[in-house]
Amino acid sequence: MSASHNKIHTEFAGLVEALRAGGFPFLLVGGLSLLAHHVERATGDIDFACDKTNQDAVARRMAELGYAVLHEQPDLYSRFHKPGYRIVDFIYLSADTFRQLESASIATEVSRVGVRVPCLDHLLAMKLFSVAQSSTRGKDLGDILALIANNGVDVRSPRFEALCLKHASAKWLGLIRELA
């Protein structure tokens, strides 16, 4: 195992342990959460989601760990940076949305660390919402297509259509059906 892999594993494990000690629930989202759904993608950051009422607790915990705010949009997300470490993003969700994601989340291991990630439908919903908000989020479209292919999602099913129309649009549904 390379020194780089050991550093990433140690960093991720330490971060998850410290966040758990912070006492607020969170989910692993973004590139690393794809692993739970049979998709592997290189990622340069670590993404978490939590209830936005925990935003101040997240900021305090990250500061205690030596991270500074790199960028934030209050009530939506915060991006944290610590020299020599990967960037850490927190996406803030409404209490109701976070409860829904958390209650349907699945337990998995990432880098030998037990974490919870959104279920397939919720991860697809997050990715669909992201591409619908910004056409420059090509990695999210790639993630959607990989999640579909690697999990046998039927893009012609009423279930997928409803998910896509709720979180994106008919335009995205057509494109995804064409590409999948």
Protein Blocks (a to p, Z undefined) as FASTA:
>chain_A
ZZklmmmmmmmmmmmmmmmmnopacddehjllmmmnopacddfbdcddddfklmmmmmmm
mmmnopacfbdcehkbccdddehiacdddddddfklmmmmmmmpccddeehiacddddfk
lmmmmmmmmmmmomklmmlmmmmmmmmmmnopafkbmklmmmmmmmmcfklmmmmmmmZZ
